[in-house]
Amino acid sequence: MKHNLSDFNVLRTKLSISIIACAIILLAPTLAHAVQQLDIRPYEVPDECSTETSQIRVTVKGLSYGGMLTVGLYNDPDNFLSKKGRKHRVRVPATDKQHTVCFNLDEHGTYAVAAYHDIDADRKLKRRWNLLPGEPFGLSNNPELFIGFPKFSDSAFTTEGKGADISIDLVMP
């Protein structure tokens, strides 16, 4: 069987296209992350985690890749889950199934933490028709979400000494 130069060039072109297609498929998540510009502002960056510092260390589980994780620290029972009751908020890129973010403490007290995975990174928690979150969401102490949100007391914890280690499991209500 004889092959001419044009058969070889066609085969080489098909092979090159296949290699490029495989590379695009393998690199797509990395390219998508590189293209996505997250609007994380300097005052939203978490404090550096340390077991030697008085702080609240929050481990959030149940994330998927993409978007951003938003974690809010609350200390006002009357304004829980509202901007007025939030002491501090941090945002980080969602790049793993779990993230740990830390809040340095000015003083010990009673706090609650809320977290959500902002999948489209629009800086807003999507709501469903019943006003419950439309994106993965969780609270400290992992209380069940039934009709409406739990109270501050359901998610509250007290800090002392080197602070507190909190674990939140994100769920889609």
Secondary structure, DSSP 8 states (H G I E B T S, - for coil): ----HHHHHHHHHHHHHHHHHHHHHHHHHHHHHHH------GGGS-B---TTSSEEEEEEE---SSSEEEEEEE--GGGTTSGGGEEEEEEEE--SSEEEEEEE-SS--EEEEEEEEETT-SSS--B-TTSSBSS-EEETT----SSS---HHHH-EE-BTTEEEEEEE-B--
